Amino acid sequence: MSRLRGALGVELALRELFEEPTVEGLARRVEGMLRAGAALATPPLVPVAREGALPLSFAQQRLWFLDRLEPEGPLYNVPVALRVEGRLDVAALGWSLGEIVRRHEALRTVFRAVAGEPRQVIVPAVELALPRVDLSALGGDRGGALARRLAVEEAARPFRLSTGPLLRAVLLRLGEDDHAVLVTLHHIVSDGWSMGLLVGEIAALYGARTRGLPSPLAALPVQYADFSAWQRSWLHGATLERGGVALAPGAGGPAAAAGAAGRPAAPRGAEPPGGGAGGGALPRAEPAGAGAGA
């Protein structure tokens, strides 16, 4: 659907894919829309002013509403455990996590009600703590069991959307050259797809820092708040009804990280247009609580 939107400028509702299950039928539907002048006049995705109230995307608003029904529940936590085998530069890791938070406004965003309506509030700066827990004296089996228990507990610890921060990290020392980094975000600023991007950016920043190099990541031309404003600016009324944008519980959450094209990842179904390190590498990511020692 997003490829059809990008290539032909038409917005198909999900139901239309089921109504036209063949390529031939779908082509007839698209051709009819083009002849009827139903192509979308999609506005460009550009930065918006940060003064005043910033709207939530549709996916964010849904998650904010669910949080109001069940405040500070852990159901929408998104955890990941990074296993670090080899020498770890703790200072470089802390800098990398801090740079991620500085780089992505979504990770410095809290959500507050203004006149009864939810609004994004971007915090200018956030100091991300990196607490450390040393389990190395416990040995393999005992240390691994406790690490798994801590990972489960950390993944279940709630967030408060109105105060944040909505990202946290804990460093577990399992041995002299064996560590696990527990990273947890709230789904309102991340999803499974963007977590992969986040891990990749952490690894890139960590590798550069351990070699004394500047950040290899290009500045982001737009942030997630820009996407939210873009989405709200044109997906409404008849356009929203015709487009059938996925707003139901399966819509997917917003992404914190930026894609390869330097744009913020969007909730699936409502995308904007166009769009190994040294010093003890961060070699793999595992679901929290699932892996060896993490």
C-alpha positions as a printed NumPy array, in Angstrom:
array([[  0.   ,   0.   ,   0.   ],
       [  2.794,   2.425,   0.843],
       [  4.578,   1.561,  -2.425],
       [  1.402,   2.283,  -4.401],
       [  1.059,   5.563,  -2.535],
       [  4.639,   6.552,  -3.287],
       [  4.663,   5.443,  -6.932],
       [  1.168,   6.43 ,  -8.078],
       [ -0.108,   8.842,  -5.431],
       [ -3.221,   6.827,  -4.589],
       [ -4.4  ,   5.769,  -1.138],
       [ -6.065,   2.366,  -0.982],
       [ -8.12 ,   1.292,   1.992],
       [ -7.217,  -2.063,   3.507],
       [-10.641,  -3.435,   2.581],
       [ -9.897,  -2.778,  -1.102],
       [ -7.036,  -5.279,  -1.027],
       [ -9.533,  -7.942,   0.014],
       [-12.145,  -6.762,  -2.478],
       [ -9.582,  -7.032,  -5.306],
       [ -7.412, -10.065,  -4.41 ],
       [ -5.731, -10.298,  -7.849],
       [ -3.141,  -8.017,  -9.432],
       [ -5.443,  -7.461, -12.41 ],
       [ -8.357,  -6.429, -10.203],
       [ -6.187,  -4.166,  -8.098],
       [ -4.769,  -2.53 , -11.234],
       [ -8.303,  -1.794, -12.467],
       [ -9.158,  -0.231,  -9.106],
       [ -6.039,   1.988,  -9.159],
       [ -6.61 ,   2.973, -12.806],
       [-10.18 ,   3.959, -11.981],
       [ -9.016,   6.111,  -9.092],
       [ -6.461,   7.863, -11.302],
       [ -9.043,   8.556, -14.016],
       [-11.44 ,   9.93 , -11.43 ],
       [ -8.754,  12.285, -10.145],
       [ -8.577,  10.525,  -6.801],
       [ -4.814,  10.795,  -6.508],
       [ -3.717,  12.215,  -3.173],
       [ -2.269,  15.677,  -2.926],
       [  0.099,  14.622,  -0.183],
       [  1.778,  17.596,   1.496],
       [  5.538,  17.456,   2.044],
       [  6.923,  16.313,   5.362],
       [  8.761,  19.355,   6.736],
       [  9.851,  20.595,  10.181],
       [  7.202,  22.466,  12.174],
       [  7.634,  25.136,  14.81 ],
       [  8.202,  23.851,  18.329],
       [  6.304,  26.718,  19.94 ],
       [  2.804,  25.963,  21.152],
       [  1.014,  22.653,  21.532],
       [  2.315,  19.729,  19.478],
       [ -0.257,  17.106,  18.481],
       [  0.096,  13.368,  18.937],
       [  0.038,  10.995,  16.006],
       [ -2.971,   8.707,  15.778],
       [ -0.98 ,   5.762,  17.169],
       [  0.377,   7.879,  20.033],
       [ -3.089,   9.139,  20.92 ],
       [ -4.387,   5.59 ,  21.12 ],
       [ -1.546,   4.568,  23.45 ],
       [ -2.041,   7.693,  25.575],
       [ -5.739,   6.851,  25.931],
       [ -4.94 ,   3.263,  26.936],
       [ -2.496,   4.553,  29.531],
       [ -5.25 ,   6.751,  30.972],
       [ -7.451,   3.674,  31.335],
       [ -4.686,   1.717,  33.07 ],
       [ -2.085,   4.235,  34.322],
       [  1.562,   3.21 ,  34.444],
       [  0.953,  -0.365,  33.413],
       [  3.849,  -2.394,  31.917],
       [  1.864,  -3.822,  28.992],
       [  3.294,  -1.312,  26.506],
       [  6.929,  -1.502,  27.594],
       [  9.35 ,  -2.437,  24.795],
       [ 12.467,  -4.104,  26.259],
       [ 15.639,  -5.37 ,  24.619],
       [ 18.819,  -6.865,  26.104],
       [ 22.184,  -6.242,  24.422],
       [ 24.839,  -8.866,  25.201],
       [ 28.351,  -7.404,  25.183],
       [ 31.167,  -9.953,  24.904],
       [ 34.677,  -8.542,  25.113],
       [ 36.148,  -5.456,  26.707],
       [ 33.482,  -2.858,  27.421],
       [ 34.185,   0.861,  27.515],
       [ 31.492,   1.927,  29.982],
       [ 32.106,   5.636,  29.42 ],
       [ 31.716,   5.21 ,  25.648],
       [ 28.498,   3.256,  26.161],
       [ 27.083,   5.952,  28.438],
       [ 27.99 ,   8.642,  25.913],
       [ 26.361,   6.645,  23.091],
       [ 23.092,   6.293,  24.975],
       [ 23.128,   9.992,  25.842],
       [ 23.783,  10.889,  22.202],
       [ 20.816,   8.744,  21.132],
       [ 18.561,  10.68 ,  23.511],
       [ 19.962,  14.016,  22.311],
       [ 19.582,  12.982,  18.67 ],
       [ 15.953,  11.82 ,  18.849],
       [ 13.393,  14.266,  20.221],
       [ 10.939,  11.406,  20.706],
       [ 13.171,  10.044,  23.472],
       [ 12.982,  13.427,  25.219],
       [  9.22 ,  13.744,  24.855],
       [  6.564,  13.508,  27.569],
       [  2.797,  13.53 ,  27.125],
       [  0.543,  15.848,  29.097],
       [ -3.104,  16.866,  28.943],
       [ -3.738,  20.485,  27.925],
       [ -7.39 ,  21.495,  28.304],
       [ -8.256,  17.821,  28.305],
       [ -6.351,  17.07 ,  25.088],
       [ -3.035,  15.164,  24.968],
       [ -0.019,  17.093,  23.75 ],
       [  3.641,  16.304,  23.148],
       [  6.113,  18.243,  25.267],
       [  9.736,  17.989,  24.112],
       [ 12.213,  18.328,  26.974],
       [ 15.321,  20.299,  25.88 ],
       [ 17.822,  18.   ,  27.602],
       [ 17.665,  14.708,  29.493],
       [ 20.471,  13.163,  31.522],
       [ 20.156,   9.417,  30.983],
       [ 21.411,   7.481,  34.   ],
       [ 23.171,   4.134,  33.506],
       [ 22.943,   2.22 ,  36.8  ],
       [ 25.35 ,  -0.708,  37.128],
       [ 24.772,  -4.062,  38.823],
       [ 27.82 ,  -6.308,  39.35 ],
       [ 26.891, -10.009,  39.262],
       [ 30.366, -11.285,  38.375],
       [ 31.045, -12.722,  41.849],
       [ 28.051, -15.076,  41.616],
       [ 29.406, -17.302,  38.885],
       [ 27.84 , -18.521,  35.662],
       [ 24.601, -20.262,  36.632],
       [ 23.704, -18.102,  39.634],
       [ 24.708, -14.883,  37.91 ],
       [ 22.801, -15.823,  34.766],
       [ 19.664, -16.71 ,  36.733],
       [ 19.746, -13.422,  38.634],
       [ 20.412, -11.489,  35.413],
       [ 17.339, -13.038,  33.824],
       [ 15.249, -12.165,  36.854],
       [ 16.5  ,  -8.576,  36.837],
       [ 15.782,  -8.315,  33.106],
       [ 12.186,  -9.431,  33.637],
       [ 11.736,  -7.015,  36.536],
       [ 13.231,  -4.14 ,  34.57 ],
       [ 11.005,  -4.876,  31.576],
       [  7.928,  -4.75 ,  33.841],
       [  8.817,  -1.521,  35.647],
       [  6.267,   1.123,  34.602],
       [  6.775,   4.492,  32.96 ],
       [  4.924,   7.718,  33.702],
       [  4.051,   9.375,  30.394],
       [  3.57 ,  12.837,  31.896],
       [  7.038,  13.079,  33.436],
       [  9.295,  10.6  ,  31.618],
       [ 11.926,   9.798,  30.7  ],
       [ 10.43 ,   7.088,  28.492],
       [ 13.744,   5.337,  27.925],
       [ 15.957,   3.779,  30.586],
       [ 19.004,   1.513,  30.631],
       [ 20.744,  -0.726,  33.162],
       [ 24.203,  -2.289,  32.813],
       [ 24.753,  -5.794,  34.235],
       [ 28.321,  -7.01 ,  34.734],
       [ 28.305, -10.804,  34.353],
       [ 32.079, -11.264,  34.148],
       [ 35.269,  -9.373,  33.439],
       [ 34.534,  -9.297,  29.7  ],
       [ 30.857, -10.169,  29.732],
       [ 28.048,  -7.622,  30.153],
       [ 24.388,  -7.147,  29.349],
       [ 22.701,  -3.804,  28.696],
       [ 18.979,  -3.749,  29.467],
       [ 17.196,  -1.054,  27.455],
       [ 13.478,  -0.403,  27.929],
       [ 11.263,   2.132,  26.173],
       [  7.566,   2.854,  26.227],
       [  5.687,   1.859,  23.098],
       [  4.494,   5.46 ,  22.633],
       [  8.05 ,   6.415,  21.57 ],
       [  9.154,   3.141,  20.012],
       [  8.11 ,  -0.126,  18.39 ],
       [  9.803,  -3.365,  17.406],
       [ 10.961,  -2.03 ,  14.034],
       [ 12.494,   1.119,  15.458],
       [ 14.241,  -0.868,  18.202],
       [ 16.366,  -2.477,  15.498],
       [ 17.345,   0.968,  14.239],
       [ 18.067,   2.08 ,  17.789],
       [ 20.422,  -0.848,  18.428],
       [ 22.215,  -0.142,  15.15 ],
       [ 22.715,   3.507,  16.062],
       [ 24.008,   2.625,  19.534],
       [ 26.531,   0.229,  17.966],
       [ 27.648,   2.854,  15.412],
       [ 28.061,   5.575,  18.047],
       [ 29.865,   3.237,  20.462],
       [ 32.286,   2.088,  17.784],
       [ 33.112,   5.655,  16.777],
       [ 33.564,   6.791,  20.39 ],
       [ 35.969,   3.97 ,  21.254],
       [ 38.111,   4.946,  18.258],
       [ 38.078,   8.633,  19.123],
       [ 35.932,   9.553,  16.123],
       [ 32.941,  11.9  ,  15.979],
       [ 29.416,  10.613,  15.532],
       [ 29.04 ,   8.91 ,  12.131],
       [ 25.292,   9.61 ,  12.066],
       [ 23.966,  12.442,   9.932],
       [ 21.709,  15.036,  11.524],
       [ 18.01 ,  14.289,  11.186],
       [ 16.138,  16.649,   8.852],
       [ 12.804,  15.917,  10.584],
       [ 11.72 ,  14.446,  13.903],
       [  8.71 ,  12.423,  14.988],
       [  6.804,  15.519,  16.117],
       [  7.071,  16.736,  12.513],
       [  5.543,  13.472,  11.304],
       [  2.692,  13.787,  13.822],
       [  1.888,  17.301,  12.606],
       [  2.175,  16.132,   8.974],
       [ -0.209,  13.244,   9.627],
       [ -2.776,  15.467,  11.364],
       [ -2.548,  18.169,   8.709],
       [ -4.064,  16.107,   5.922],
       [ -5.377,  12.777,   7.266],
       [ -8.8  ,  13.926,   8.347],
       [-12.358,  14.042,   7.077],
       [-12.953,  12.441,   3.675],
       [ -9.244,  11.805,   3.11 ],
       [ -8.999,   9.73 ,   6.272],
       [-12.187,   7.817,   5.479],
       [-11.066,   7.101,   1.9  ],
       [ -7.551,   6.152,   2.916],
       [ -8.56 ,   3.641,   5.57 ],
       [ -5.422,   4.386,   7.573],
       [ -4.784,   1.704,  10.182],
       [ -5.844,   3.247,  13.476],
       [ -7.04 ,   0.061,  15.144],
       [ -5.026,  -1.677,  17.917],
       [ -2.861,  -3.418,  15.323],
       [ -1.608,  -0.165,  13.852],
       [  1.821,  -0.367,  15.425],
       [  3.512,   2.194,  17.614],
       [  5.602,   5.182,  16.708],
       [  9.26 ,   4.744,  16.106],
       [ 11.922,   6.674,  17.924],
       [ 14.768,   6.168,  15.491],
       [ 15.211,   7.502,  11.965],
       [ 15.385,   5.359,   8.878],
       [ 18.163,   5.208,   6.353],
       [ 16.658,   8.145,   4.484],
       [ 16.943,  10.308,   7.594],
       [ 13.21 ,  10.463,   8.29 ],
       [ 11.388,   9.351,  11.404],
       [  9.787,   5.962,  11.135],
       [  6.013,   6.145,  11.071],
       [  3.314,   3.951,  12.509],
       [  2.597,   1.278,   9.946],
       [ -0.211,   2.237,   7.615],
       [  0.436,   5.984,   7.857],
       [  3.907,   6.577,   6.487],
       [  5.256,   9.938,   5.337],
       [  6.121,  10.317,   1.659],
       [  9.441,   9.228,   0.198],
       [ 10.575,   7.548,   2.44 ],
       [ 30.582,  -4.317,  14.298],
       [ 32.485,  -1.836,  16.391],
       [ 35.826,  -1.911,  18.132],
       [ 36.565,  -1.675,  21.82 ],
       [ 34.263,  -4.523,  22.812],
       [ 31.525,  -4.553,  20.219],
       [ 27.796,  -4.741,  20.92 ],
       [ 27.352,  -8.003,  19.053],
       [ 23.73 ,  -9.044,  19.443],
       [ 20.355,  -8.129,  20.863],
       [ 18.011, -10.529,  22.623],
       [ 14.477, -10.215,  23.994],
       [ 14.802,  -9.243,  27.635],
       [ 14.833, -12.273,  29.883],
       [ 15.292, -14.746,  27.048],
       [ 19.   , -15.074,  26.358],
       [ 22.049, -16.493,  28.016],
       [ 22.653, -14.382,  31.07 ],
       [ 20.268, -11.646,  29.93 ]])
